[in-house]
Amino acid sequence: MTSITYVLPDGTERQVDAEDGESLMRVALQNDIPEIVGECGGELSCGTCHVFIDPAVHGVDPQSNEERDLLEMVDSATECSRLACQITVRPDLHGLRARIAGEE
């Protein structure tokens, strides 16, 4: 199991144990993390699993062109923006902090 911390928009932190191989979105849904909706089921078509990840964190899956294109349509997107459905949990992500963007 890999420990992941979700930081909610109000600053509340929720640490969960994540199964390696799952997406950050699926882990959030399984652990009832509010604000992560996953409306499209992880099909890279909605942006409702928008999180901020420190770009200095090593081991995070690189952004695809499709993810980058979708994030360009999100008003609150920054250089730290990622879609949780596109990040796969692996042991080298132990301790990762994903700050949830909140409602768009």
N, C-alpha and C positions, 0 to 999 in steps of 0.2 A: 504494500500500500504506500501511496505517496501523499504526503500532507500538503494540502492546498488551503490558502486563506483567501476568502472572498471578503472584500471590503465594500460594504453597502454604501449607497449614496449619502446616508446620514453619518457615516464614519464607523458604524458598528462592524465588528469583525466576526466572521464565522469560519472556524477552522474545521476542515473535514478530511477524512481519509478517502483517497480516490483510488479506484482500481486502475492500474496501468492499462493503457490501450483505449480507455474511454476518452471522450472529448470533455473539455472543461464545461461545455454547455450541459451535456448529459449528466455529469457529476453534480452540477448545480441543481438541475431538476430533480435528481434522485434525493438530494438533501434539502429540498424545499427552500432553496435560496431565493428570496424575493427579488423582483426586478429582472431576473433572467427568465424570459418567456419562451424563447425557442419556437416561435410561431411556425416556422417552416420545417421544424423537425431536424434541423442541421443540414438543410439542403442548399445553404449559401444563397438565400433569396430574400431575407427580410431584415436583418440587422438588429433583431430583438435580443441578441445575446452579446451586445457591444460591451467590451471591457477595456480597461487600460492596463497594459503590461509594460513594465520598465524595459526599454529596448536594450539595456545592458545585460539583461538576464540571458544566460546562455542555455541552449537546449530547446528553446521554443521553436516550433515549426515555422519556417519562413512564410511570409505572406504570399499568396498566389496573386496573379493579376486579377482574377475574378473577385477575390476578397478586397483588394485595393480599390477596384472599381465600385464595389458596393459601399465601401466606407466613404468614398468621395461624396456620396449622397446623404451622409449622416451629418447633420449640423454640428454636433458636438465632437466630431472626430478630430483627433490630434495625431502627432507622430507616434504616440504610444497606443493608439487604438488598434484593437484586434477584435475578431469575432470568436467567441468562446467555442463555437462549433468547429472551428478550424485549428484548434490547438489540442493535440493528443497528449494525454498524461503519460509521462515516463518517469522512471526513478530519478533521472538527473534534474527533474523539475521540483523535487522535494523542497518544500518551503516557499513555493511560488505564491506571490500575492497578486490577485486579480481584482482591481478596483472596478466595480460595476458602474457603468455610465448612468443608469437610471432611465427614466422615460424620455423619449425623444419628442 
